[in-house]
Structure formats: structure tokens, C-alpha cells
Amino acid sequence: MRILEIMFLRMEELGLGLVSLLQIAWIAATLPILVAWLPLPGLGWFRRALLSFARRGKILQSNTKLTVPQRFFSHFYVVAIFWTTILLAAVWYYAFKMLPSLIDQDVFSTITSHLTGGSHAFSLNKSLSMREHVYNVWLSVFLLLLMEAQVLRRFYETIYVFDYSPSARMHIFGYLAGLFFYTAAPLSLCCTFAPEVFDFVKNLVAEFIVKGKDRMSKPEFNIWMFVTPFLRLRWYAWIGAVIFFWGWVHQYRCHEILWLC
């Protein structure tokens, strides 16, 4: 049981490290925008430079250096679909395979009783904490599903809605910012427990290599095992999903109108 306790603590430390790294990255990415927004004298050159990085297509000056074709926009969504799908599949299978046993109050009470020497109050707090952890994992699966819907639609738009001119360009910094966003955003949705998911996938791959496909345990899939955790999400998660899909549809319509104009 001591090994189990050390494993939980180690995973928590790795999760906090990843969260801190992502926080620093997001601050570094947004701080220049906030600085440029401040109405301070002497920042005009900084605002112009920042705007030049964001310009593309017709509003990008033809003599601007360090540019790439605007059709490279599709790269954002290829990367996003690939990365989001990997995270979604890994977190969802981890939640499906590992978390149901942790929801069981009796099983977890036994574990915490050994870890704490039978302290009922601490065991109860740990049980509540684990239940919150289980909820947060399934919430991340839900959010990654929404992210997947967004990047799939944006990829569809770059192929079938937008028709980029061969001469249309965008700044290389804008291109790199887009790649950063679509890499960091999906990871931010599951960063607090990403290390334990990675460890789970690593062990799964190792087991597959040792046992082979035929000797791997085949999980019994039941549609209700996928549906029930989402039905237990709190009300504000569903309100957020409704707002998301309203914006999802509205953005698509706006892009169609904008391109026709």
C-alpha cells in the first residue's frame, strides 16, 4: 500500500508540473496582447508590430518578410485533429477502464483505511477527493469531445468553405502561434491528470507487446457505460455545451457569409 501511496503522490507532482508549464506558456503568449492593449504612450511601435504578425491575406503588406501561404491554415486543424483525437481516446479509455473501480466506495475505503491507519475522517476526505477526481476526468472527456467537434468543423471549412488565393500569405509568427494554440489548448483540458493517463497508456502498450493481441483482456463495452458518466455532469457543464454549440453554428454561418462577400 505504501507503493500505491507513493505512486499517487508522484502522479500528482507530475500533473502540477505540467499545469505550471502550461500556465507559463499561456501567460507568455497572452502577455504581449495585454501590453499592447494598455493605453500607454510610447507603445505605438509595439502595437503596430503585433498587428503586423496577425495580418494575413489582403491586409498583409506584400513586402512583408517571413511569411507562409495562407492555405497553411489547414495545418492547424490537421495537427489539432491528430492531437485532440489521441488525447480524447487515451483519456476516455483510461476513464472507462480504470475509474469505475475507483467510484466503488467500499473498495476505495479499504485502500484509504490501509493508507491512513484506519482514520475515518481522513478516509472520507480522500474518498470525496477521489470522487471529484473521477468527475473531473469525465468532464475532460466531455470537453475534449467539444474540442474535437470544433477542429473537425474548422478543417472542413478550410477545405470546402474557404478558397485561399495562391498569393495569399500570413506571417510566420501568426502561423507558429496557431500551431501553439491547437497543441496547448487540448492538452490544457486534461493536464492535471495527463501524467497518469500517459502512464496507463504506456503500461497498456507494454502489456500488448508482451502478451500480444490474442492474450490481451477484452473489455466488455456497454453503451450505458459511456452514456451514464455524461448524464452525471453538473448543470453548468450542459449549459456551457449549449452555448458552445450555438457559437459553433453561428461561427460557421458567419464564415460562409464572410467568404461569399
C-alpha positions as CSV (number, residue, x, y, z in Angstrom):
1,M,0.0,0.0,0.0
2,R,3.0,2.3,0.6
3,I,3.9,1.9,-3.1
4,L,0.4,2.9,-4.1
5,E,0.5,6.0,-2.0
6,I,3.9,7.0,-3.5
7,M,2.5,6.4,-7.0
8,F,-0.4,8.7,-6.3
9,L,1.9,11.4,-4.9
10,R,4.3,11.1,-7.9
11,M,1.5,11.4,-10.4
12,E,0.1,14.5,-8.6
13,E,3.5,16.1,-8.7
14,L,3.9,15.5,-12.4
15,G,0.4,16.9,-13.0
16,L,1.2,20.0,-11.1
17,G,4.4,20.4,-13.1
18,L,2.6,20.2,-16.4
19,V,-0.1,22.6,-15.2
20,S,2.6,25.1,-14.2
21,L,4.4,24.7,-17.6
22,L,1.1,25.3,-19.5
23,Q,0.3,28.3,-17.3
24,I,3.7,29.9,-18.1
25,A,3.2,29.2,-21.8
26,W,-0.3,30.8,-21.8
27,I,0.9,33.8,-19.9
28,A,3.8,34.3,-22.3
29,A,1.5,34.0,-25.2
30,T,-1.1,36.5,-24.0
31,L,1.0,39.0,-22.2
32,P,2.1,40.8,-25.4
33,I,-1.5,41.3,-26.3
34,L,-2.4,42.7,-22.9
35,V,0.7,45.1,-23.0
36,A,-0.3,46.3,-26.5
37,W,-3.9,46.9,-25.3
38,L,-2.7,49.3,-22.5
39,P,-3.3,53.0,-23.4
40,L,0.3,53.9,-22.6
41,P,2.4,56.4,-24.6
42,G,5.4,55.0,-26.5
43,L,3.8,51.7,-27.2
44,G,2.6,52.5,-30.7
45,W,5.5,50.7,-32.4
46,F,4.8,47.6,-30.3
47,R,1.1,47.6,-31.3
48,R,2.0,48.0,-35.0
49,A,4.5,45.2,-34.7
50,L,1.9,42.9,-33.0
51,L,-0.8,43.7,-35.6
52,S,1.6,43.0,-38.4
53,F,2.2,39.5,-37.0
54,A,-1.6,38.9,-37.0
55,R,-2.3,40.2,-40.5
56,R,-2.9,37.8,-43.4
57,G,-4.4,37.8,-46.9
58,K,-5.4,41.1,-48.4
59,I,-4.4,43.2,-45.3
60,L,-0.8,41.8,-45.2
61,Q,1.7,44.1,-46.9
62,S,3.2,42.5,-50.0
63,N,6.7,43.4,-48.9
64,T,6.4,41.6,-45.6
65,K,9.2,39.1,-45.0
66,L,8.9,35.8,-43.1
67,T,5.5,34.7,-44.5
68,V,3.9,31.4,-45.4
69,P,1.0,30.6,-47.7
70,Q,-2.4,31.3,-46.1
71,R,-3.6,27.9,-47.1
72,F,-1.3,26.6,-44.4
73,F,-4.2,27.3,-42.1
74,S,-5.2,23.7,-42.7
75,H,-2.1,22.7,-40.8
76,F,-3.6,24.0,-37.6
77,Y,-6.6,21.7,-37.9
78,V,-4.6,18.6,-39.1
79,V,-2.4,19.0,-36.0
80,A,-5.4,19.7,-33.8
81,I,-7.4,16.7,-35.0
82,F,-4.5,14.3,-34.6
83,W,-3.6,15.6,-31.2
84,T,-7.1,16.0,-29.8
85,T,-8.1,12.5,-31.0
86,I,-5.1,11.0,-29.3
87,L,-5.9,12.7,-26.0
88,L,-9.6,12.0,-26.3
89,A,-9.0,8.3,-27.0
90,A,-6.4,8.0,-24.2
91,V,-8.4,9.8,-21.5
92,W,-11.7,8.2,-22.5
93,Y,-10.3,4.6,-22.4
94,Y,-8.5,5.4,-19.1
95,A,-11.7,6.6,-17.6
96,F,-13.6,3.6,-19.0
97,K,-11.0,1.1,-17.9
98,M,-9.7,2.4,-14.6
99,L,-12.2,4.7,-13.0
100,P,-15.3,2.6,-12.4
101,S,-13.4,0.6,-9.7
102,L,-12.4,3.9,-8.0
103,I,-16.1,5.0,-7.8
104,D,-16.8,2.0,-5.6
105,Q,-17.0,3.4,-2.1
106,D,-16.1,0.1,-0.4
107,V,-13.0,-0.6,-2.5
108,F,-11.7,2.9,-2.1
109,S,-12.5,2.9,1.7
110,T,-10.4,-0.2,2.0
111,I,-7.4,1.4,0.3
112,T,-7.6,4.6,2.3
113,S,-8.0,2.7,5.5
114,H,-4.7,1.0,4.9
115,L,-3.0,4.2,3.8
116,T,-4.2,6.2,6.8
117,G,-4.2,3.6,9.5
118,G,-7.9,3.5,9.8
119,S,-8.6,7.2,10.1
120,H,-12.3,7.6,9.2
121,A,-12.2,11.4,8.8
122,F,-9.2,11.4,6.5
123,S,-10.5,8.4,4.7
124,L,-13.8,10.2,4.0
125,N,-11.9,13.3,2.7
126,K,-9.8,11.1,0.4
127,S,-12.9,9.4,-0.8
128,L,-14.6,12.7,-1.7
129,S,-11.4,13.9,-3.3
130,M,-11.2,10.8,-5.5
131,R,-14.9,11.1,-6.5
132,E,-14.1,14.7,-7.5
133,H,-11.1,13.4,-9.5
134,V,-13.3,10.9,-11.3
135,Y,-15.8,13.6,-12.1
136,N,-13.0,15.9,-13.5
137,V,-11.7,13.1,-15.7
138,W,-15.1,12.5,-17.3
139,L,-15.6,16.3,-17.6
140,S,-12.3,16.5,-19.5
141,V,-13.6,13.7,-21.8
142,F,-16.7,15.8,-22.4
143,L,-14.6,19.0,-23.1
144,L,-12.3,17.1,-25.5
145,L,-15.4,15.9,-27.4
146,L,-16.4,19.5,-27.9
147,M,-12.9,20.4,-28.9
148,E,-12.9,17.6,-31.5
149,A,-16.2,18.9,-32.9
150,Q,-14.7,22.4,-33.2
151,V,-11.5,21.4,-35.0
152,L,-13.3,18.9,-37.3
153,R,-15.6,21.7,-38.5
154,R,-12.7,24.2,-38.9
155,F,-10.9,21.6,-41.0
156,Y,-14.0,21.1,-43.1
157,E,-14.2,24.9,-43.6
158,T,-10.6,25.2,-44.8
159,I,-11.2,22.5,-47.4
160,Y,-14.8,23.3,-48.6
161,V,-15.7,26.8,-47.5
162,F,-12.6,28.9,-47.8
163,D,-10.8,29.2,-51.1
164,Y,-7.4,30.8,-50.4
165,S,-5.8,32.6,-53.2
166,P,-2.3,31.2,-54.2
167,S,-0.9,34.7,-53.5
168,A,-2.5,35.0,-50.0
169,R,0.1,34.9,-47.3
170,M,0.3,35.1,-43.5
171,H,3.1,36.0,-41.1
172,I,5.3,33.1,-39.8
173,F,4.7,34.3,-36.2
174,G,0.9,34.0,-36.7
175,Y,1.4,30.5,-38.2
176,L,3.5,29.4,-35.2
177,A,1.0,31.0,-32.8
178,G,-1.7,28.9,-34.4
179,L,0.3,25.7,-34.0
180,F,1.0,26.5,-30.4
181,F,-2.7,27.2,-29.7
182,Y,-4.0,24.0,-31.2
183,T,-1.4,22.0,-29.4
184,A,-1.7,23.6,-25.9
185,A,-5.5,24.1,-25.9
186,P,-6.5,20.3,-26.0
187,L,-3.7,19.4,-23.5
188,S,-4.9,22.2,-21.1
189,L,-8.3,20.4,-20.9
190,C,-6.7,17.3,-19.3
191,C,-3.4,18.5,-18.0
192,T,-4.0,17.8,-14.3
193,F,-4.1,14.1,-14.8
194,A,-2.3,13.7,-18.1
195,P,0.8,12.0,-16.5
196,E,-1.3,9.2,-15.0
197,V,-3.1,8.7,-18.4
198,F,0.3,8.6,-20.1
199,D,1.5,6.0,-17.5
200,F,-1.7,4.0,-18.2
201,V,-1.2,4.0,-21.9
202,K,2.5,3.1,-21.5
203,N,1.6,0.1,-19.4
204,L,-1.1,-0.9,-21.9
205,V,1.4,-0.8,-24.8
206,A,3.9,-2.8,-22.7
207,E,1.3,-5.4,-21.9
208,F,0.3,-5.6,-25.6
209,I,4.0,-6.1,-26.6
210,V,4.5,-8.9,-24.0
211,K,1.2,-10.7,-24.4
212,G,0.2,-10.0,-27.9
213,K,-3.2,-9.1,-29.3
214,D,-4.8,-12.6,-28.7
215,R,-3.9,-12.7,-25.0
216,M,-5.0,-9.2,-24.1
217,S,-8.0,-8.9,-21.9
218,K,-11.0,-7.8,-24.0
219,P,-13.2,-5.2,-22.1
220,E,-16.9,-5.6,-22.4
221,F,-18.3,-2.5,-23.9
222,N,-21.8,-1.4,-22.9
223,I,-23.3,1.8,-24.4
224,W,-24.6,2.8,-20.9
225,M,-21.1,2.7,-19.5
226,F,-20.3,5.5,-22.0
227,V,-23.5,7.5,-21.5
228,T,-24.0,7.3,-17.8
229,P,-20.9,9.4,-16.7
230,F,-22.0,12.2,-19.0
231,L,-25.5,12.2,-17.6
232,R,-23.9,12.8,-14.2
233,L,-22.2,16.0,-15.3
234,R,-23.3,19.1,-13.4
235,W,-25.8,21.5,-14.9
236,Y,-23.3,24.2,-15.8
237,A,-21.4,21.8,-18.0
238,W,-24.5,21.3,-20.1
239,I,-25.3,25.0,-20.2
240,G,-21.7,25.6,-21.4
241,A,-22.2,22.9,-24.1
242,V,-25.4,24.6,-25.3
243,I,-23.6,27.9,-25.5
244,F,-20.7,26.2,-27.3
245,F,-22.9,24.6,-30.0
246,W,-24.8,27.9,-30.5
247,G,-21.4,29.6,-31.1
248,W,-20.3,26.6,-33.2
249,V,-23.2,27.0,-35.6
250,H,-23.1,30.8,-35.6
251,Q,-19.4,30.9,-36.4
252,Y,-19.9,28.5,-39.4
253,R,-22.7,30.7,-40.8
254,C,-20.5,33.8,-40.3
255,H,-17.6,32.2,-42.2
256,E,-19.9,31.3,-45.1
257,I,-21.3,34.8,-45.3
258,L,-17.8,36.4,-44.9
259,W,-16.3,34.3,-47.7
260,L,-19.2,35.0,-50.1
261,C,-18.7,38.7,-49.5
